[in-house]
Structures are given as structure tokens and as C-alpha cells.
Amino acid sequence: MVCEAQVPFVHGGAELHVRGLVAELSRRGYRVERASVPFKWYPKEELLAQAAAWRMIDLSESNGEPIDAVIATKFPTYFVRHPNKITWLFHQYRAIYDLCGTRFSEFDHTERDVRLRDRLIALDNDVLAESKRLFANARNTAARLAQYNGLTAEPLYHPPPLAGKLTAGPYGDYVLSVGRLEANKRVDLIVGAIAHAPGLRLVVVGEGPLRARLEQTAIDAGVGGRVTFAGRVDEHDLVSLYAGALAVVFPPFDEDYGFITLEAFLARKPVVTTIDAGGPLEFVEDGVSGLVVEPAADAIGAAIARLAADRARAAALGDAGYDRARAITWDGVVDRLLG
């Protein structure tokens, strides 16, 4: 069984990871099912109820037949009960960890928030320690687990959802942004960067609560005519957008993994990211497979402009990224998880 916490009507990276894992386990001959429970994180006290809901689930057997293993993924799926619980941690509830007190979290250092936060962290410590094997989807995730919970996880990378379908194409007149339109993805920096990269367009793929605000940001910055908000696009169109882009711009704040980086590399596109992006920095090497700059619109814009002025260099960076990304396989993931 592979466990998933699903926000209804939202299908982001974690959901794609789970479906990819289920498909690959099936391909390898395992009898596999996905256990999915709707997830709601507000009001804050709801987090305890969500954890309790998963704790009540016993997946040790089904219809009198033993289940050999469960694979938990993100908060709160790892609260599930099973004698052979394997956790492949995509992320904890980061609002109570490193994001607490920042603009990316609803938790602050008030007495009420601290009590709830301490309780949730203590619960995480207990249930994650039950794992017979503990993996993380990236070094960044593993480092956070060690820092806050004192637990050691093995980083285990997986291919992105479009692996095997992406192709290289011309280095066109636009840069590409892919991902949920949420604060920690910092798409506003990319929109602002286009003002510093004359002659280039930006295509933004993805939906989210900040779309209207980002559209207004583009207008206010005077680049509304050069920014296209494509919303959710189908797989064929996304592959085409990767193929024709000059580069992919991906500047999230301390991302856990960020498969967008690997999708860009598999399309032989360089990635422009930032010094505080987290997971992408495990793959993007400045001047080798992309450009790493300060998290500021002018710095990102200048990096984009440099690539536009030297497309041969953009191609060389993209080729280096391709060599890095193609070594990550699902067979390697399955062998480690269930080895």
C-alpha cells in the first residue's frame, strides 16, 4: 500500500510522485494499491484531527490477507499503523518547522501556536521513528529531519513525471515557469525579472490562489503583454513548452525537491534558480548546468538576459543538466525502497 494525503481538486508534485510510484511498483510485478485520505490543514487544530485520522487506519491486512508493507509519503500519512512501515518522506508539515514565523506559515511564536507546534513535532518524532526504513526525497528534506527530529533518512531521488517524454527543441524567445501559484514558489520574482530581460516572454504554467495577484503584478511591472498565464495544460502541451523554451526559471524558497529542475534538464534546458532555493541546488551547478543568483527580480532578469545573448552557452548548460538527470531511475527507487 502506498499512502497519500490528497487535497481535493489539487494535484501537485506529491500527488504525481505517489501515482508514479504506484505505477512503477505495478510494472515491477508488485500487487499495489493507493490509500488516499482527503487533507485539510485549517483551522490549525485540524492538523491534530488529520493526524488522528491516519493513526486510526490499520493496514496490516485486508480481507483476511496480510499486507506486506506500507509506504508512507508526506504528513500525515506516516501516522498510519503497520508492522512494516516504510517512510519515503516527501515533506513534513513545514509550517511548524523551518517556515514557522515567516510569511510562508500560519504559525508564529505565540503561546498558542508554540503549544500546538510542540505537540505536532513530538508526534512526528514518535511515528516517524516507527519506520522500519526511512528515506527522504532529497538531501534538503533529510537535513531538516535530522535538525528538527534527530532522525536519519537516506535521500532517494525519483524521476519527474514527464521522464521519457521530454525532448529537446530550439532555444526560443520565452522562459518557462512551471508549478503551483503559491507564495513559496515565488513566481512574482520571475514576473518581475521579465522587466529586466527585454525582448523575452514568460509563460507561466500552473494554477493556484495567487494567480489574480500575479496577473496584476505583471500589469503593474509593465510586462503584462509579455507574460502568458497558461493555467493547467495537458501533458502534450507541457512537453512542447519545455522543448521550445530558452530556459526554465525556478526560484522557490527552500524547496524540498523540485522535480521541475529535472524536467528542464531532461528537455536539455538550463535552469535559473536562486541561492536559497533548497532542493534545486542539489542538481543545478552555477555555470555548469544553470545559473544560481540572488533571490531578486533584477538578478534573475540579468541571468535570463545572459542566456538570451549566448544561446550556445544555454545549450551547453542544458546538455550538462541532461547528463545529471538521466541517471535517476524508477528502478533505482524501487530497489532501495523494498530492497
N, C-alpha and C positions, 0 to 999 in steps of 0.2 A: 504494500500500500504506500502511495505517495500522498503526503498531506499538504493541503493548500488552504490558505486563508484568502477568501475571494471578496473583494469589494464589488458589490453588484454593479454591473454596467461599466466597470473599469477593467481594462485588460492591458496591464503594463508589463515591465520586464519580468517580474517574479512569476506572473501567470504564464508567460511564454516559456520560462525556464522549466516550470513544472510540466507543462504539456510536452516539451521537448524530451524531458527525462522519461516520462511515461512511454512516449513513442519509441525511444531508444531501448528501454528495457524490454518492451514487447518485441522489437526487432531482434534482440538477443535471445529470445526464447523464454523470457520470464512471463509468468501469469501475473499481470499487474492491473491494479485499479487506482483511481484517483479519488481520495476522500476530500471533499471541499465543503467548508462551512462559511457562510457569509460573515464578513468582518465589519465592525463599526467601532470607531475609536473615540466618539464623543457622545455625551459629556465624558470627562476624563475618567470618572469612576466606572464607566462602561468597560474600560480595559480589564478590570478585575473580573467582570462577568464574562468577557470573552475568553480570558484565561481559564476560568472555571468551566466553561462550556467544553473546551478541548480536554480538560482534565477528566471530565466525566466520560469521555469516549475511550472504550476499551477495544482495541483492535487485535487482541491476542488470537481471536479465532472468528470465523464467520460460518454460520450454518453448520456448526459442529466440526468444521475443518480448520486446523491451525493455520495462522498466517505467519510465515517465516520471519518477516521483517517489515518494519515501517520506516519510511524515510521522511523525517520532518524537515521543513524548509525555513519559514520565517515565523516571527511572533504572530499568534500564539500557538502555532501547530506543534511546537516541541513540548507542549504540556500534555500531549497525548500519552496514554499508558500502553506500554508494550515491553515484554522482556528483552526484545532485541530492537531497541530504538536506535536508529542511525540518524544523526542530525547533519544535514548539509545546509549550513546557515547562510541564507541569502541576506537577511538582516534582522536585528532585534528591533524593538520599538525605539528608534533613535532619539525621539523627543525626550526620553527620560535619561539619555546618556549624553553623548557629546554635544547634541544640539540644545540641551536644556539651557534656558536663559538667552538664547539667540532668537533672531526673527523667524527662524525656521521651526520653532517649537512653541506649543501652547503651555509648556511647563516653565515656571520661573522658580526663583529661590525663595518663595513664600513658605510659611509654615505648613499650610495645607498641601501645597504641591510637593514639598520635601517628604512629608509623611507617605503620600501615595507613591512617590518615586522610589523611596527606600523599600517599600513593601514589594513593589514590582521587581526591583533589582534582586532582592532576596529570593523571590520566587524563581526568577530566571536562573540564579545560581544553583538552586536545588534541582530544577527539572532538566537543565542542560547537562548537569553533572551525571544524570541518569544515562546519558547516551553511551552506548557500547562503543561507538566510533563517532568522532566529532570532526567535521570538516567545515570549512568556510569557502565562500565562492571567490575570495580574493585575499591577498595579504592584508589589505586595509581592514577587512571585516575581522580577520583573525587577530590583528593587533588590538582592535577595540575590545574584543572578547577577553584578551589577556589583560588589558589595562583595567577594565571595569569589573570583570568577573573572576579573574585569576584562573581561567581555563585555557587550555592549549588546543587549538584546532589546526588541522592541516589545510592549507589553501588548495583548492581544487577548482581549476578553471573549466568552463564548458564553452563549446562553440556558440555563436549567436544564432538566433532563429533563422536567418537567411543564409546560413552557411551552405555552400554547394549550389546556390542560386545566383550569387552576386558575380558580376562580370565587370571588367574594366571598360572604360569608354573615354571619350575626349575630355580634356580639362576645360570645361565650359566657362560661361560668364556668370555663374552663380555659385554661392556656397550653400551648404545644406545643414539644417538643424533638425534633429530627429529626437522626439521624446515628449513626455508629458509636460504640459504648460503649467508648471508649479514653481514655487519660489526657489527651491534649492537647485533647480535646473538652470537658472539664471539666463533664460533666453533673452531677457531685457538687455544683457550685456552684448549679445550678438546683434540685436536690433540697433543698439547704439553704435556698434562697431561699423555698421554699413555706412554711416555718415563719414567715416574716416577711410573708406575704400571706394573712391569714385569709380563709376563705370561698372560696378559689380552689383548683382542682385542677391537677395537672400530668399530661400524657400524654407519655410518652417512647416515641418510635418508633425502632427500631434494635436491632441485636444487637451483641455484642462481648464481649471477655474480661472486662470489668468488670461485667457485668450482676448477678451474685450480690452483689458488693460494694456496688453501688449500691442494690440492694434492701434490704440490711442498713442502709445509710446512712439510707434513708427511715424504716425502723423505729426506728433509734436517735434520729432527729430528731423522732420523734413524729408523722410525717406519712404513715406507711405507708398509711393509709386514703384519703389524698388524692392518691396518686401511682400511676398506672397504667403498668406496663411492657408496652407493646403488642407488642414484638418487631418482626419484619418484617411489614409489612402490604402488601396489594396496592394497586395504583395508585388504584383507585376509592375505597378507604377512606382513603388518604392525602389525596386531593383533598378528601374530606369533612371530615377532621380540620383541614386548613388553613382550610377555609371557615368552620368553627364556632368557631375559636379567638379568644380575646381578643387574643393576641399570640403571636409566636414568640420564644423565648428562645434565643440562640445566642452563647455566650461562649467560643469556642475560644481556645487560646493561639497567637497569631501564625499564623493560618490563611493559606494561600496565596491562596485564592479564596473558597470558601464559597458554593456555589450555593443553599444553604438560604436565605440572605438574599434572593435574587432570587425564589425560590419564594414566600416570605412576601409579598413586595411584589406579585407577580402575583395573589395572593389578597387584596390590599388590607389586609394585616395589618402593624402596626408591628413592628419588631424591637428587642428589648432585647439589647444587646451590651456589651462591655467595652472600656476604653481600650487594652488590649493585644491585641485580637482579630486584628489584622492585616487580611487581605482584606476582611472585612465593613465595615471603616471606610472603604473606598473607595466604599461605597454608602450606609451609614447616617450621616445627619447628625443630631446630637443636637438634639432639639426640633423637627426638621423631618420626618424620616421614621422616627424611632425615638428610643430613649433610650440614651445611652452612659454607663456608670457604672464605678466601680472594680470590679476582679475579686474581689468579696467577696459572700458569700451575703446579708448584710443589705442591701447596696446594691442588688443585683439584686431582692431581695424588695420593697424600697421602691419601685423603679421599676415593678414589676408592680402593686403596690397603687395607685400613682398612675393607671395606665391603667384599672384596675378602677373607680376612683372617678370617672373622667371618660371615658366611652365615646365621647363626641363628639370628644374630643381624639384618642383612639385611632384613630377612623375618619379623621380629618384627616391624621394621620401616615401611615396606611396608604395613603391616596389619593396622597400625595406620593411614597411609595415606588413605587407603581404607575407613575406618570409616568416615574420614573427607569428602571425595569426594562423597560418595553415598548419602549424604544429599542434594546435589544440583540437582534440577529437573527442567525440562522444564515447568511443570505445575505451579511451583512457579514463573517462569519468566513471563508467560502469564498472570497470575492473577495480578501481580504487574503492568505490562505494561498497561493493559487495564482494570484494576480493577474497 
